Amino acid sequence: LVLTLRFSEPPAGSIEEVVRSMSLGNVQANTGGSLQSMASQYASSARTSTVQASTAEDHLVWMIGWSSDVLQNMDTAKLTIDKLRSNVSRRLFRFNPPSYTIVSAP
């Protein structure tokens, strides 16, 4: 599943920090790779998933790729973004979390 998000202003933080503020169906996104992210993944009881992330248009457009393994046991999933600030105005983004219905591909 690839989600494309467009922000009105670029979000503050590194790609890892921005991605960590997102979750889909109570599974927190994580870029993986760094020692800190691996340690936090195994030190916590929270469910996490390593995602692919890329940006475009000066960090206004974000593409987040979720593994099908994360989605296989879900019927519905809500995308939430927690405490993400703008890099320009420093204000918190207001985000109305969409819900998705997950169906199996034929």
Disulfide bonds with the S-S distance in Angstrom:
none
